[in-house]
Amino acid sequence: MDFSLTEEQQMMLEEIKKVCEEKIAPRAEEVDEKGEFPKENIELLANMDLLGLVIPEEYGGLGMGFLTWSFVGEEISKACGTTGLIFGANLLCIYPLMVFGTEEQKKKYLPRLAKNKLAAFALTEPEAGSDAGNVKATAKLEGDHYIINGRKIFNTNGGEASIYIIIAATHPGQGPRGLSAFIVEEGTPGFTIGQKFNKMGFSALPNVELVFDNCKVPKENLLLKERRGFRVAMETFDTGRIGVGIGALGIAEAAYEAALKYAKERVQFGKPIASFQAIQHILADMATEIEAVKLILYKSAWLKDNNQPFEKYASMGKLKASEVAMHVSTKAVQVFGGYGYMKEYPVQRYMREAKLFEIIEGTSEIQRSVIANFLLKGR
Ligand SMILES: Cc1cc2nc3c(=O)[nH]c(=O)nc-3n(C[C@H](O)[C@H](O)[C@H](O)COP(=O)(O)OP(=O)(O)OC[C@H]3O[C@@H](n4cnc5c(N)ncnc54)[C@H](O)[C@@H]3O)c2cc1C
């Protein structure tokens, strides 16, 4: 397994690191404090063609792999978790279009997404979270259109995105087998944005309700086939978990680096707190956990790029990275002591943000079930 980059990719990553450190990271606190969508950050990513990183060149993207995507996502998330999650949520629409889209669908949507348009993926509903097959939104074929009714909640990028993948039941009451996936554009009649959710962290990340009231979608916007929506969702999540894990990794690294710096600067009992073994051990655990998580996540991305089974490792990477981000950020607050609890330092933000990764795209409990399923089947 080789995680090295080509010289060209290395140069690109250096450039991205520079932009992240100089432009994105300094704004992270303000983004969280104001709770305003970080438009300038997304424009920066679009100007560097990063929104289309994995989109094939023939559709206007850079045609790079998921390992490169992971390195880039890690830098972005380390600089600003919100921007990292917007970048990651985009992948949840780009990926199924790349894999399941017809030639017409790819030609129509991928170039826009490679340029500057944002995207979203909507499955979750009030009664369908972990129980993803329990979707109640319906899509009924009438002539040349599907009529979609229902609502989606918590949708990331909702309201800012131009293109959405929506999971709805074409065969209601038949569980996962009755679900289908649709491409829905912003502004489609009958599609509106409902309430905005108020969260404990990621205040600037758009998370909204999507409302479909007799929303008329052309029948050519069906993705793959009727009844294949659950498969579209599950395969999208397999890859998306690499992205979620990478987001968590970026936050863990930011928390660790902040704690290391502070431990060397903060003096108590006449010496830097980094000289106390208790603090040194916290730092050693943080660095070790981060390194271990990197390897699982890079491995899953490498396997994916090399067309080998990666799903189990993506799930392990997401599970471990989110728990490491939670642990590392909590310990970072501890290293900062009372100051860690204050808004003037970023570690409290990392701790509030880390929690989300244990919940989205399959909670830690669901990841453990997914992993156990692979193990029990001997895969
Ligand atoms: C900020 C944010 C952004 C999100 N973005 C999106 C998005 O863009 N698109 C989208 O479709 N969804 C999105 N979601 C939804 C997210 O994926 C779900 O919240 C998540 O899958 C959990 O579902 P739930 O909230 O309904 O929890 P529930 O499924 O109600 O789970 C509650 C608790 O029960 C546990 N539990 C449930 N079933 C089992 C089981 N079988 N075994 C063991 N334990 C179980 C869970 O682990 C959890 O601890 C987002 C959520 C948040 C908070």
The ligand as a MOL file (V3000), in Angstrom:
LIG
                    3D

  0  0  0     0  0            999 V3000
M  V30 BEGIN CTAB
M  V30 COUNTS 53 58 0 0 0
M  V30 BEGIN ATOM
M  V30 1 C -25.9640 18.0690 11.8880 0
M  V30 2 C -26.5470 16.9000 11.1800 0
M  V30 3 C -26.4060 16.8060 9.7970 0
M  V30 4 C -27.0110 15.7630 9.0960 0
M  V30 5 N -26.9690 15.7420 7.7150 0
M  V30 6 C -27.7100 14.8370 7.0400 0
M  V30 7 C -27.8050 14.8910 5.6150 0
M  V30 8 O -27.1910 15.7220 4.9500 0
M  V30 9 N -28.5990 13.9810 4.9840 0
M  V30 10 C -29.2940 13.0390 5.6690 0
M  V30 11 O -29.9950 12.2480 5.0400 0
M  V30 12 N -29.2040 12.9520 7.0160 0
M  V30 13 C -28.4430 13.8230 7.7150 0
M  V30 14 N -28.3690 13.7570 9.0900 0
M  V30 15 C -29.0730 12.6990 9.7950 0
M  V30 16 C -28.1700 11.6770 10.4850 0
M  V30 17 O -27.5480 10.8530 9.5570 0
M  V30 18 C -29.0500 10.9420 11.4950 0
M  V30 19 O -29.3360 11.8580 12.5360 0
M  V30 20 C -28.3950 9.6950 12.0450 0
M  V30 21 O -28.2950 8.7050 11.0430 0
M  V30 22 C -29.1310 9.1210 13.2720 0
M  V30 23 O -30.4920 9.0340 13.0480 0
M  V30 24 P -31.5370 9.6390 14.1350 0
M  V30 25 O -31.0870 11.0210 14.4090 0
M  V30 26 O -32.8980 9.4420 13.6510 0
M  V30 27 O -31.2680 8.7850 15.4230 0
M  V30 28 P -32.0000 7.3700 15.8430 0
M  V30 29 O -31.9390 6.4540 14.6630 0
M  V30 30 O -33.3360 7.7090 16.4110 0
M  V30 31 O -31.0460 6.8450 16.9530 0
M  V30 32 C -31.1560 7.2270 18.3210 0
M  V30 33 C -30.1950 6.3530 19.1350 0
M  V30 34 O -30.5850 4.9690 18.9990 0
M  V30 35 C -29.5070 4.2140 18.5200 0
M  V30 36 N -30.0140 3.1460 17.6410 0
M  V30 37 C -30.9560 3.2560 16.6590 0
M  V30 38 N -31.1260 2.0930 16.0390 0
M  V30 39 C -30.2650 1.2200 16.6140 0
M  V30 40 C -29.9400 -0.1650 16.3940 0
M  V30 41 N -30.5320 -0.8770 15.4430 0
M  V30 42 N -28.9870 -0.7160 17.1840 0
M  V30 43 C -28.3600 0.0030 18.1420 0
M  V30 44 N -28.6150 1.2950 18.3960 0
M  V30 45 C -29.5420 1.9030 17.6290 0
M  V30 46 C -28.6250 5.2010 17.7690 0
M  V30 47 O -27.2900 4.7300 17.6490 0
M  V30 48 C -28.7570 6.4240 18.6320 0
M  V30 49 O -27.8710 6.3220 19.7120 0
M  V30 50 C -27.7230 14.7620 9.8070 0
M  V30 51 C -27.8050 14.8360 11.2050 0
M  V30 52 C -27.2430 15.8790 11.8830 0
M  V30 53 C -27.3770 15.9370 13.3820 0
M  V30 END ATOM
M  V30 BEGIN BOND
M  V30 1 1 1 2
M  V30 2 1 2 3
M  V30 3 2 2 52
M  V30 4 2 3 4
M  V30 5 1 4 5
M  V30 6 1 4 50
M  V30 7 2 5 6
M  V30 8 1 6 7
M  V30 9 1 6 13
M  V30 10 2 7 8
M  V30 11 1 7 9
M  V30 12 1 9 10
M  V30 13 2 10 11
M  V30 14 1 10 12
M  V30 15 2 12 13
M  V30 16 1 13 14
M  V30 17 1 14 15
M  V30 18 1 14 50
M  V30 19 1 15 16
M  V30 20 1 16 17
M  V30 21 1 16 18
M  V30 22 1 18 19
M  V30 23 1 18 20
M  V30 24 1 20 21
M  V30 25 1 20 22
M  V30 26 1 22 23
M  V30 27 1 23 24
M  V30 28 2 24 25
M  V30 29 1 24 26
M  V30 30 1 24 27
M  V30 31 1 27 28
M  V30 32 2 28 29
M  V30 33 1 28 30
M  V30 34 1 28 31
M  V30 35 1 31 32
M  V30 36 1 32 33
M  V30 37 1 33 34
M  V30 38 1 33 48
M  V30 39 1 34 35
M  V30 40 1 35 36
M  V30 41 1 35 46
M  V30 42 1 36 37
M  V30 43 1 36 45
M  V30 44 2 37 38
M  V30 45 1 38 39
M  V30 46 1 39 40
M  V30 47 2 39 45
M  V30 48 1 40 41
M  V30 49 2 40 42
M  V30 50 1 42 43
M  V30 51 2 43 44
M  V30 52 1 44 45
M  V30 53 1 46 47
M  V30 54 1 46 48
M  V30 55 1 48 49
M  V30 56 2 50 51
M  V30 57 1 51 52
M  V30 58 1 52 53
M  V30 END BOND
M  V30 END CTAB
M  END
